[in-house]
Amino acid sequence: MNGLLDAMALIGRTLFGACLAAGRLVLFAISGISHVVRPPFYGRMFLRAFIEIGYFSLPVVALTAVFTGMVLALQSSTGLSRFSADSAVASLVVLSVTRELGPVLAGLMVAGRVGAAIAAEIGTMRVTDQIDALSTLSTNPMKYLVAPRLLAGLIALPLLVVVADILGVLGGFIIATVKLGFNSELYLANTLNFIQTDDVVSGLAKAAVFGVLITLMGCYQGYNSKGGAQGVGAATTSAVVAASVLILAFDYVLTELFFAR
């Protein structure tokens, strides 16, 4: 009997802790987003965050997209050839890249690179009392540190996904025409005929949500870090893991909203 009560108490504490953490995150997100639309605006901080998220993430996102498109064309050709449906390779590549693989893989790459960096930077400021110093200087830390990064993530990641979509389709085109022997004009025609505006728009909408999630988790974990260098390290790890899990979870939710019939 005591063991059952202890187990129920453990489950209750776990659920209560999860609800408490979710509530804190939601309140933090509401506060950060509200500061995005209220002056004053720190343009220099936004530009810095935009360059860090967008420009410096471009190489890893581009390489990931190119090789993903190549692998996708190769694998899809191998599978579809069993059903004599090789002509569907182009449509499969462009659909997979624009709807799913472009935004999801770009989001995961940016989460690993940018989410950790944001958490480490803000976490270091927290444990060294620099955030408290901002408040002392009458500067709102949420408006100065969080809001510019949220806005930068919202804008930068869709732009990265546009590049990822183009390069992913290009990677599939290269493999299909050079290695698999597809006619280049026919492959391009199939790609252009199959792609629809909804496919691209849904991917960009996902990317915008993922950009906010990545920067939000980096800011939240860094802002609430404690315990010196060890706490900052834990915050960076938590930021990447949480952002990656949320990307996958929200990917399903958004796919259900866009394409469920």
N, C-alpha and C positions, 0 to 999 in steps of 0.2 A: 504493500500500500504506500509506504513512504517513497519507494522507488518510483511509483507512478506519479505521485505528487511532485517529486523532484523533476521528473521528465516534463510534466506539464508546466512547471514553473520555468524551466529552461526554455521551453517553446514560447511561453508568454514573454519572457525577457527578450528573446531574440526578435519576436514580432514587434514588440514595443520599440526596441532599438532601431529596427528597420524603418518603422513608421516615423520615428523621431528624426532619423537621418534624411528620409525622403522629404519630410516637412521643412527641415532646414534648407535643403537644396532648392525646393520650390520657392521658398521665401527669398533665398539668395538670388535665384534666377529672376524673380519678379522685380526685385530691387535693381539688379543690373540692367534689365531690359528697360525699366522705367527711366533710368538715367541716360539711356541711348537717345531717347526722344525729348529730353529736357536739357536746355542750356544750363551752364556753358558747355561748349564742346572743345575738347583738346585735340586739335587737328594734327599736331605733331606726334602725339602718342598713337593716334589712329594710323597715320602714314607709316610710322615705324612698325606697328603690328601688321599692317597690310603687307609691307615688304617682307617681313619675317615669315608670315604665313603663306603668301602667294608666291613671291619671286624666288625665295630660297627653297621652297618646297617643289618648285617646278622640275628640277632634274630627276628626283626620285619618283615623282608622279609620272613623268614622261616615260622613263625607262620601264616602270611597272606596267603602264598602259600598252606600250609597244610589244613587250614580251607576252603579255596576257592575250592580246589580239593574235599574235603568232601561234601560241599554244592552242587557243580556242579554234582557229582555223584548221590546224593540224588534227586535233582531236575530233572535231565535228566531221571533218572529211572522212576520217577513219570509221566513225560510227555510221554516218549517213550512207557511205558506200555499200554497206551491207543491205540497205533497202533501195539501192539504185536511186538515191535522192541527193546526189552530189550538188545539184543546182541550188539546193537550199542552204549551202554553206554561207553564202554572202548574207542572206537574210538572217541566219542564225547569229552570225558574228555581230552584225550591226544592232540587232535587237538586244543581245546579251550585253554588249558594251554600253549602249546608251541607257538602257533601263536599269541594269544592276551593277555590272562589274566596274564600269567607270566611276560612278559615285561611291560605291562601297569600298573599292580598293583605294581610291584616292583618299577617302575619309580615314581609312585605317593607316595609310602611310603618313598622313598629316597628323593623326592622333599620336603616333609613335614619335614623330619628330617635334611637332609644335606643342602638343599637350604636355609633354614632359618638360619642355623648355619653359613654358608659361608657369607651370607649377613650381619648378625650381627657382625661377626668378622671384615670383611673388612670395613663395615660402621663405626664401632667404631674407626678403624684406620684412616678413613677419617676425622671424626669430631674431632679427637684429634691430627690431623696434623702429624700422623705417616707416612702416605703415602708421604707427602711432605718431611719428613725427609729422606725417602729412596732415593728420587730424589736428595736431597742435598748430600747424601753419594755416589752418582754416581751408584745407583742401580735402574734399570728400574722396576717400580712397576708392569707393565704388565707381565714382564718376571718372577718376583719373586713371585707375588701373584696370577696371573690369569693363566698363562700357565701351571704350575704344577697341578692346580686343574682341568683344562680342560682335560689334559692327564689322570689324575687319574679317572675322571668320565668316560672317553672313555673306559678305561680298566676294571674298577671295576664293573660297572653295568652289562655288559654281564656275568661276573663271578657270580654275584648275581642271574641273571636270570637262569643260568645253575642249581644252587641250587634250585631256585623256581620251575623250570620245574620238577625236580626230586621229590621234596617234594609234589608238586601239584598232580602229577600222583600217588604218594604213598598214599596221602590222599584219592583220589578217589578209589584206590585199597582197602584200609582198609574198607571204608564204603561199597563198593560193595561186598566184601567177607564176612565181619563180620555181617553187618546189612541186606543187601539185598539178601544174600544167593547165590551169584555167585560162580562158580567154580574158584578157584584161578589160576590154570594152564591155563584154557580157557581164563580167563580175561587177563592174561599176554600175551598169544599168540595173542589175538586180538589186544592188545596194540602194540606189536612189529610188527605185520603184517601191521598195518594201518599207523604207523608213517613213515614219509618220511624225507629225509635230508633237503629238502626245507623248511619244517615246522619249524625245529629247527633253521636253518640258518637265516630265515627271522625274527624269534623272537630275535636272538642275534644281528642282524643288527639293529633292532628297539631299542634294549637296548643300543647299542653304541651311537645312535643318541640321545636317551633320556638322557644318561649320560652327553653328551656335553651340551644339553639344560639346564639341571638342574644346572650344575656348571656355565654355562654361565650366566644364569639369576641371580644366587646368587652373582656372582662376579660383574655383571653390576649394579645391584641395590645397592649393598654395596659400590661400587666404586664411584657412583654418588649420594650417600646419603648426606644430609645436614640438618642442623637445630638441632643438638644435639641429645639427647636421643630420642626425638619424631621422628626425621628424621630416626634414625636407626630402630625404631619400624616399621615405615611405609615401610622402605626398605625391612625388613624381610617379612612383609605381602605381599608386591608386588612381591617379589621373588617367594614365594610359589604359589601364584595365577597365575602368569604369566607362571611359569614352568609347572604347572598342565594343564593349557589351551593349552600350546604349545605341551605337550605330547599327549593330545587327538587329536589335530589338525594334528600333524605329524603322529600319528598312522593311521589316515585315508589316508593321502597322501602315506605313505609307503605301506599300504595294497593295495592301488590302483596300485602302481608300481609293487608289487610282484605278486599279484594274479589276477589282472584284465585281462580278456581275450577278 
